[in-house]
Amino acid sequence: MPKGYIIGHVTVHDPEGYAPYAQRNNAIFARHGARYLVRGGQAEVKEGTAHTRHVVIEFPSYEAALAAYEDPEYVENMKIRHAHADSTVMVVEGCE
């Protein structure tokens, strides 16, 4: 079964306001079997335009990634991100 991923591209406008969002995600996503593969760090855009921060979170399956994104606690936590950042977030099925 292919793994699932939540991929986020984010430009944070208020780091202090955004920090609780990132921290709360640890427990929320852990309940769904998450493993962070990319969380911030250096990035260099080689083509096109992009947000300034990138996150890739691996889940045991596409269904687990969807369940994490739709988790009511995460849906509530998203409000913090929406208030303090611009973002593009997607749920993606991996390949085996």
Biotite code that builds the C-alpha atoms (Angstrom):
import biotite.structure as struc

atoms = struc.array([
    struc.Atom([0.000, 0.000, 0.000], chain_id="A", res_id=1, res_name="MET", atom_name="CA", element="C"),
    struc.Atom([1.488, 3.400, -0.965], chain_id="A", res_id=2, res_name="PRO", atom_name="CA", element="C"),
    struc.Atom([2.239, 5.879, 1.785], chain_id="A", res_id=3, res_name="LYS", atom_name="CA", element="C"),
    struc.Atom([0.463, 9.200, 2.016], chain_id="A", res_id=4, res_name="GLY", atom_name="CA", element="C"),
    struc.Atom([1.908, 12.649, 2.474], chain_id="A", res_id=5, res_name="TYR", atom_name="CA", element="C"),
    struc.Atom([0.814, 16.057, 3.588], chain_id="A", res_id=6, res_name="ILE", atom_name="CA", element="C"),
    struc.Atom([2.905, 18.618, 1.752], chain_id="A", res_id=7, res_name="ILE", atom_name="CA", element="C"),
    struc.Atom([2.767, 22.224, 2.835], chain_id="A", res_id=8, res_name="GLY", atom_name="CA", element="C"),
    struc.Atom([4.318, 25.343, 1.382], chain_id="A", res_id=9, res_name="HIS", atom_name="CA", element="C"),
    struc.Atom([4.047, 28.281, 3.759], chain_id="A", res_id=10, res_name="VAL", atom_name="CA", element="C"),
    struc.Atom([5.070, 31.911, 4.061], chain_id="A", res_id=11, res_name="THR", atom_name="CA", element="C"),
    struc.Atom([4.836, 32.904, 7.724], chain_id="A", res_id=12, res_name="VAL", atom_name="CA", element="C"),
    struc.Atom([4.011, 36.555, 8.421], chain_id="A", res_id=13, res_name="HIS", atom_name="CA", element="C"),
    struc.Atom([4.019, 36.361, 12.240], chain_id="A", res_id=14, res_name="ASP", atom_name="CA", element="C"),
    struc.Atom([6.453, 33.730, 13.584], chain_id="A", res_id=15, res_name="PRO", atom_name="CA", element="C"),
    struc.Atom([5.367, 34.149, 17.222], chain_id="A", res_id=16, res_name="GLU", atom_name="CA", element="C"),
    struc.Atom([1.705, 33.750, 16.316], chain_id="A", res_id=17, res_name="GLY", atom_name="CA", element="C"),
    struc.Atom([2.464, 30.783, 14.048], chain_id="A", res_id=18, res_name="TYR", atom_name="CA", element="C"),
    struc.Atom([4.608, 28.855, 16.560], chain_id="A", res_id=19, res_name="ALA", atom_name="CA", element="C"),
    struc.Atom([1.707, 27.265, 18.513], chain_id="A", res_id=20, res_name="PRO", atom_name="CA", element="C"),
    struc.Atom([0.311, 25.857, 15.247], chain_id="A", res_id=21, res_name="TYR", atom_name="CA", element="C"),
    struc.Atom([3.547, 24.065, 14.399], chain_id="A", res_id=22, res_name="ALA", atom_name="CA", element="C"),
    struc.Atom([3.999, 22.775, 17.935], chain_id="A", res_id=23, res_name="GLN", atom_name="CA", element="C"),
    struc.Atom([0.447, 21.414, 18.286], chain_id="A", res_id=24, res_name="ARG", atom_name="CA", element="C"),
    struc.Atom([0.805, 19.500, 15.032], chain_id="A", res_id=25, res_name="ASN", atom_name="CA", element="C"),
    struc.Atom([3.357, 17.163, 16.644], chain_id="A", res_id=26, res_name="ASN", atom_name="CA", element="C"),
    struc.Atom([0.767, 15.409, 18.821], chain_id="A", res_id=27, res_name="ALA", atom_name="CA", element="C"),
    struc.Atom([-2.062, 15.647, 16.292], chain_id="A", res_id=28, res_name="ILE", atom_name="CA", element="C"),
    struc.Atom([-0.130, 14.038, 13.467], chain_id="A", res_id=29, res_name="PHE", atom_name="CA", element="C"),
    struc.Atom([1.612, 11.475, 15.712], chain_id="A", res_id=30, res_name="ALA", atom_name="CA", element="C"),
    struc.Atom([-1.797, 9.925, 16.411], chain_id="A", res_id=31, res_name="ARG", atom_name="CA", element="C"),
    struc.Atom([-2.033, 9.216, 12.675], chain_id="A", res_id=32, res_name="HIS", atom_name="CA", element="C"),
    struc.Atom([1.429, 7.631, 12.383], chain_id="A", res_id=33, res_name="GLY", atom_name="CA", element="C"),
    struc.Atom([3.194, 10.708, 10.978], chain_id="A", res_id=34, res_name="ALA", atom_name="CA", element="C"),
    struc.Atom([6.894, 11.141, 10.359], chain_id="A", res_id=35, res_name="ARG", atom_name="CA", element="C"),
    struc.Atom([8.294, 14.517, 9.339], chain_id="A", res_id=36, res_name="TYR", atom_name="CA", element="C"),
    struc.Atom([10.606, 14.242, 6.327], chain_id="A", res_id=37, res_name="LEU", atom_name="CA", element="C"),
    struc.Atom([10.991, 17.985, 5.715], chain_id="A", res_id=38, res_name="VAL", atom_name="CA", element="C"),
    struc.Atom([10.167, 20.716, 8.208], chain_id="A", res_id=39, res_name="ARG", atom_name="CA", element="C"),
    struc.Atom([11.570, 24.095, 7.317], chain_id="A", res_id=40, res_name="GLY", atom_name="CA", element="C"),
    struc.Atom([15.290, 24.101, 6.703], chain_id="A", res_id=41, res_name="GLY", atom_name="CA", element="C"),
    struc.Atom([17.173, 25.489, 3.762], chain_id="A", res_id=42, res_name="GLN", atom_name="CA", element="C"),
    struc.Atom([15.443, 25.694, 0.421], chain_id="A", res_id=43, res_name="ALA", atom_name="CA", element="C"),
    struc.Atom([16.397, 27.267, -2.858], chain_id="A", res_id=44, res_name="GLU", atom_name="CA", element="C"),
    struc.Atom([13.852, 27.894, -5.587], chain_id="A", res_id=45, res_name="VAL", atom_name="CA", element="C"),
    struc.Atom([15.416, 26.896, -8.907], chain_id="A", res_id=46, res_name="LYS", atom_name="CA", element="C"),
    struc.Atom([12.384, 27.526, -11.126], chain_id="A", res_id=47, res_name="GLU", atom_name="CA", element="C"),
    struc.Atom([9.179, 29.483, -10.673], chain_id="A", res_id=48, res_name="GLY", atom_name="CA", element="C"),
    struc.Atom([8.051, 31.001, -7.401], chain_id="A", res_id=49, res_name="THR", atom_name="CA", element="C"),
    struc.Atom([7.395, 29.396, -4.028], chain_id="A", res_id=50, res_name="ALA", atom_name="CA", element="C"),
    struc.Atom([6.559, 30.044, -0.410], chain_id="A", res_id=51, res_name="HIS", atom_name="CA", element="C"),
    struc.Atom([9.480, 30.377, 1.998], chain_id="A", res_id=52, res_name="THR", atom_name="CA", element="C"),
    struc.Atom([8.874, 27.305, 4.223], chain_id="A", res_id=53, res_name="ARG", atom_name="CA", element="C"),
    struc.Atom([8.254, 23.714, 3.134], chain_id="A", res_id=54, res_name="HIS", atom_name="CA", element="C"),
    struc.Atom([6.966, 20.712, 5.069], chain_id="A", res_id=55, res_name="VAL", atom_name="CA", element="C"),
    struc.Atom([6.616, 17.075, 3.998], chain_id="A", res_id=56, res_name="VAL", atom_name="CA", element="C"),
    struc.Atom([4.928, 14.700, 6.445], chain_id="A", res_id=57, res_name="ILE", atom_name="CA", element="C"),
    struc.Atom([4.793, 10.971, 5.706], chain_id="A", res_id=58, res_name="GLU", atom_name="CA", element="C"),
    struc.Atom([1.897, 8.764, 6.828], chain_id="A", res_id=59, res_name="PHE", atom_name="CA", element="C"),
    struc.Atom([1.415, 4.996, 6.609], chain_id="A", res_id=60, res_name="PRO", atom_name="CA", element="C"),
    struc.Atom([-1.194, 5.451, 3.856], chain_id="A", res_id=61, res_name="SER", atom_name="CA", element="C"),
    struc.Atom([-3.041, 8.042, 1.806], chain_id="A", res_id=62, res_name="TYR", atom_name="CA", element="C"),
    struc.Atom([-6.109, 7.391, 3.972], chain_id="A", res_id=63, res_name="GLU", atom_name="CA", element="C"),
    struc.Atom([-4.094, 8.108, 7.137], chain_id="A", res_id=64, res_name="ALA", atom_name="CA", element="C"),
    struc.Atom([-2.848, 11.389, 5.640], chain_id="A", res_id=65, res_name="ALA", atom_name="CA", element="C"),
    struc.Atom([-6.426, 12.399, 4.772], chain_id="A", res_id=66, res_name="LEU", atom_name="CA", element="C"),
    struc.Atom([-7.611, 11.435, 8.258], chain_id="A", res_id=67, res_name="ALA", atom_name="CA", element="C"),
    struc.Atom([-4.874, 13.587, 9.806], chain_id="A", res_id=68, res_name="ALA", atom_name="CA", element="C"),
    struc.Atom([-5.796, 16.575, 7.654], chain_id="A", res_id=69, res_name="TYR", atom_name="CA", element="C"),
    struc.Atom([-9.481, 16.120, 8.517], chain_id="A", res_id=70, res_name="GLU", atom_name="CA", element="C"),
    struc.Atom([-8.850, 15.495, 12.245], chain_id="A", res_id=71, res_name="ASP", atom_name="CA", element="C"),
    struc.Atom([-11.115, 17.947, 14.129], chain_id="A", res_id=72, res_name="PRO", atom_name="CA", element="C"),
    struc.Atom([-8.214, 19.061, 16.333], chain_id="A", res_id=73, res_name="GLU", atom_name="CA", element="C"),
    struc.Atom([-6.131, 19.833, 13.231], chain_id="A", res_id=74, res_name="TYR", atom_name="CA", element="C"),
    struc.Atom([-9.042, 21.644, 11.569], chain_id="A", res_id=75, res_name="VAL", atom_name="CA", element="C"),
    struc.Atom([-9.203, 23.882, 14.647], chain_id="A", res_id=76, res_name="GLU", atom_name="CA", element="C"),
    struc.Atom([-5.410, 24.306, 14.692], chain_id="A", res_id=77, res_name="ASN", atom_name="CA", element="C"),
    struc.Atom([-5.429, 25.389, 11.025], chain_id="A", res_id=78, res_name="MET", atom_name="CA", element="C"),
    struc.Atom([-7.091, 28.620, 12.102], chain_id="A", res_id=79, res_name="LYS", atom_name="CA", element="C"),
    struc.Atom([-3.778, 29.677, 13.639], chain_id="A", res_id=80, res_name="ILE", atom_name="CA", element="C"),
    struc.Atom([-1.936, 29.040, 10.369], chain_id="A", res_id=81, res_name="ARG", atom_name="CA", element="C"),
    struc.Atom([-4.556, 30.912, 8.370], chain_id="A", res_id=82, res_name="HIS", atom_name="CA", element="C"),
    struc.Atom([-4.219, 33.915, 10.694], chain_id="A", res_id=83, res_name="ALA", atom_name="CA", element="C"),
    struc.Atom([-0.417, 34.096, 10.600], chain_id="A", res_id=84, res_name="HIS", atom_name="CA", element="C"),
    struc.Atom([0.677, 32.717, 7.225], chain_id="A", res_id=85, res_name="ALA", atom_name="CA", element="C"),
    struc.Atom([-0.185, 32.174, 3.577], chain_id="A", res_id=86, res_name="ASP", atom_name="CA", element="C"),
    struc.Atom([-0.009, 28.566, 2.495], chain_id="A", res_id=87, res_name="SER", atom_name="CA", element="C"),
    struc.Atom([-0.667, 25.845, -0.014], chain_id="A", res_id=88, res_name="THR", atom_name="CA", element="C"),
    struc.Atom([-1.300, 22.404, 1.485], chain_id="A", res_id=89, res_name="VAL", atom_name="CA", element="C"),
    struc.Atom([-2.010, 19.155, -0.323], chain_id="A", res_id=90, res_name="MET", atom_name="CA", element="C"),
    struc.Atom([-2.518, 15.494, 0.519], chain_id="A", res_id=91, res_name="VAL", atom_name="CA", element="C"),
    struc.Atom([-0.668, 13.245, -1.914], chain_id="A", res_id=92, res_name="VAL", atom_name="CA", element="C"),
    struc.Atom([-0.486, 9.498, -2.453], chain_id="A", res_id=93, res_name="GLU", atom_name="CA", element="C"),
    struc.Atom([3.063, 8.194, -2.762], chain_id="A", res_id=94, res_name="GLY", atom_name="CA", element="C"),
    struc.Atom([4.372, 5.477, -5.021], chain_id="A", res_id=95, res_name="CYS", atom_name="CA", element="C"),
    struc.Atom([5.694, 2.135, -3.853], chain_id="A", res_id=96, res_name="GLU", atom_name="CA", element="C"),
])
